[in-house]
């Protein structure tokens, strides 16, 4: 069996544009470019802290000021790669807007490598373009990329690493680029160490017949350099870490598997129609296909459990009906209407079921192309460590799991029987994702600006350390100044004061309490509660 099926060449009239510029393909590339343009526009918003990026912005500021590389104790990620990159990109002026903009070229490179991977796996021009545009049409990824968070650059490292692995395994090229990326990955996020056994297994499976001395040297280097350099960097850059390392003895399978269904499904929504129309794989079920289906069913049951417990199946905290990262207390007017958000949840579950239940026979190692198996190994290497996370599993943690699998699903989609319908669905899904991103991001920027103004009003009425102003404001105006003065971090950003005199909260636009209103597609207020 050829996987995916080879597509017959189509004769073209002289003077016709190359297939890369045929209008269906051009539409997808236009949407990818629109995603990048929107990213730039929103990055140029006021210089406020978004989610955790204040920690990494502080590290970049320390580096630019000549104090060396330092990781804020509250950070769970080293993020040293992005700190150096952000400091260089901003030309020594680590303004939050410039640091956010430093992620735009990273996103562009990630998209292009996704395209190259999909083409290498056999995807046609259209579906390879969809692979490039998938993350750029995914509200979760774009919302996270509109910041200086560590996830965006790490996802880029994983995707470029996957591309370099395939070139090494199949052609013997770029092995030292692969090793270099294996060194950089744990310097960005420590979970990057899990990539080493995945790459080594792929190397042993697909390179053993043509093994050379250079392969031996590269294999030794990738088992020694990443861990040694990451350990040394952590010892030098982290002075007083507040979090312990993962406890691999405390595995919680459901903790990670339950969110896998909606998150992987969210990433493959553009391919749902193609998955539905792809011809069935010949043969009968074997233990492998049944194991895949069982895992999918367990995850689907977990979705129902999460729906009953939390009212939604996505784990949060970036993507929820309220909007993007709406972690302030109170009653926020939701930016996404409940039917719209539920439609996204249903589409995610259906896409996952189509991928791993209906099409379960495709995922037998005997039928997978070697390149596709390498991508699965890399994705699995990013999922398995989540089993040992003792705290919350956030939605953004699944981005490195989704990203390397997207080109493989794009190759599968190229074999769909009803291409016009499948392509129309993919284009509509990407366009819908961009619309959700615009709606959610304009709301996020509006209430963040209002919260910042409300915090300054509250600080005029009470000492700043007696105001619960929310995560980012607590960090910028209280915890960071205290840390620079005393050298001790106390989790004030998360916990706030024990007995606050003033608390900032979300409220409906009609709330008469003192505060600051914000204009949005669903406006509201940030009020001062005493």
C-alpha positions, 0 to 999 in steps of 0.5 A, a space after each residue: 500500500 502506498 501511503 498516502 496514495 500517489 496523485 496523478 500529474 495534471 497537464 497544464 496549459 502553457 502560460 498558466 501560473 504554477 500550482 503554487 499560485 493557483 487560486 485555491 492555493 493562493 486563497 490559503 496562502 492569503 489567509 496565512 499572510 492575513 494571520 501574520 499581518 493580524 499578528 503584527 497589528 495586535 503586537 503593536 498594541 499598548 506595551 502591557 504585560 500579557 499572561 506570563 510574558 512579563 517574566 521573560 520581558 524582565 529577563 530580556 531587560 536584565 540582559 540588555 542592561 548588562 546583568 547577564 542571563 537571569 530567569 525569574 524564579 516564578 518561571 517554569 521555563 528557562 526561555 533563554 533562547 527567546 530572551 537572547 533572541 528578543 534582546 537582539 531583535 529589539 536592538 537593545 530596547 526591550 519594549 513589550 511591543 518589540 519583544 512581541 514582534 520578535 515572535 512574528 519571524 518565528 511564526 513565519 519560519 514555523 509555517 514554512 517548515 510545516 509546508 516543507 514537511 507536508 510536501 515531503 510526506 506527499 501532500 499536494 500544494 493545496 494541503 501543504 499550504 493548509 499545513 502552513 496555515 493551520 497554526 496561523 488559523 488557530 485562535 489558541 496559537 495566535 492568541 499565545 503568539 500575540 505575546 512574548 510567551 515561551 510556547 511560540 518559539 518552542 513550537 518553532 524549534 520543534 517543527 524546525 527540528 522535525 524538518 532537520 531530522 527528516 533530512 538527516 535520516 533520509 539524506 544524511 544532511 543537516 545532522 548538526 543542525 538537528 543536534 544544535 536544535 536539540 541543544 536549544 530546545 531544553 534551553 527554551 523549555 526543559 521538556 525539550 530533553 524528551 525530544 532526544 530519545 524520540 530523535 535517537 529512536 528515529 535515527 536507529 530505525 531509519 538510518 542504520 543501513 547507511 550509518 556513518 562515523 558522522 552519525 555516531 559523533 552526532 548521536 553522542 553529541 545529542 545525548 551529552 550536550 543538551 542535558 549538560 548545557 541545560 543543567 549548567 544554564 539552569 544553575 547559572 541563570 536560576 537563583 532561587 526556583 520556586 517550583 520543583 522538578 516533575 515527579 515522574 512517580 506521580 503520573 496522572 494519565 487522565 490528567 493529560 489524556 482527557 484534554 488531548 481529545 479536544 486539543 488535538 481535535 482543535 488542531 485538525 479541524 481544517 482536515 475534518 471533511 478530508 478525513 471523512 472522505 478519505 477511502 478506508 484502509 484495506 485489511 482488518 483491525 489489529 492490536 495497534 489499531 484497536 489500541 489507538 481506538 481505545 485511547 481515543 474512546 477513553 479521551 472522548 469519555 474524559 471530554 464528557 467528564 470535563 464538560 460535567 465538571 468545568 462546563 467546557 472540554 478545553 482545559 484553558 486558560 487561554 481559549 474559553 467562552 469568556 475570551 483569551 486568558 480571562 483570569 481576572 475574577 468577577 463576571 466577564 461578558 463572554 466574547 464568544 457566544 455559547 453556541 459558537 464556542 460549543 460548535 468549535 468544541 463539537 467540531 474538535 471532538 468530531 475531528 479527533 474521532 475521525 482521525 483516531 477512531 474512524 481512520 484508526 487503521 491508518 496509524 499502524 506502523 507498517 502502513 505509515 511512511 518512515 517520515 510520518 513515523 518520525 513526526 509521531 515520535 516527536 509529537 509523542 515525546 512532547 505529550 508523554 511528559 505531560 503525564 507527570 505535570 502535577 499542576 494544571 494542564 493548560 491548553 497551550 501545553 499541547 501546541 508542541 504535540 499538535 504542530 509536528 502532526 499537522 503535516 502528517 494529517 495534511 498528507 492524509 488529506 491529500 488522498 480524500 475522495 471529494 476534494 472540492 468539499 474537503 478543500 472548501 471546509 478547510 478554507 472555511 475553518 481557517 477563515 473561521 479561526 481568524 475571525 475568532 482570533 480577531 474577536 477574542 484579541 480585540 476584547 483581550 486588549 480592551 479589557 487589559 487596557 481598562 484593567 491597567 487604568 483601573 489598577 492605577 486608580 486603585 493604587 491612588 486609593 490604597 498601597 499597591 501591596 494591598 490591592 488585588 489588581 490581577 495577575 499581570 498588574 500584581 507582577 509589574 507593579 508589586 512583585 517585580 519591584 519587590 524582587 529587584 529590591 529584596 532578591 526574593 520572589 513571593 508569588 504575589 502575582 498569583 496570590 495577591 495580598 492576603 487581605 486586599 483593601 481593593 479588588 479589581 473585578 470584571 463586571 457587565 457594562 451596566 455595573 454602576 460601581 466605580 471603575 473603568 469601562 472598555 469598548 469591545 464587541 461585547 463591552 464590559 467594565 473593570 470595577 473596584 470592589 472594596 
